Amino acid sequence: MIRMYLIDREHPPRHIHIKYAEYEAVMELDNLNIIDGRSQKVP
């Protein structure tokens, strides 16, 4: 299961937090770049 969540009033840039298995990452919404952490590619 992949968990993704947005905290509406958090610091810029707008981003989502992603948790998948042991991976955690923060993805910028404007360009979908991982800006913190790491993620595994999901098939």
Residue pairs with C-beta under 8 A, 6 or more apart in sequence:
1 20
2 18
2 19
2 20
2 42
3 18
3 19
3 20
4 16
4 17
4 18
4 19
5 16
5 17
6 14
6 15
6 16
6 17
7 17
13 28
13 29
13 30
13 35
14 28
14 29
14 30
15 26
15 27
15 28
15 29
15 35
16 26
16 27
16 29
17 24
17 25
17 26
18 24
18 25
18 26
18 27
18 37
18 39
20 39
20 40
20 42
21 40
23 37
23 38
23 39
23 40
24 37
24 38
25 34
25 36
25 37
25 38
25 39
26 34
26 35
26 36
26 37
27 33
27 34
27 35
27 39
28 34
28 35
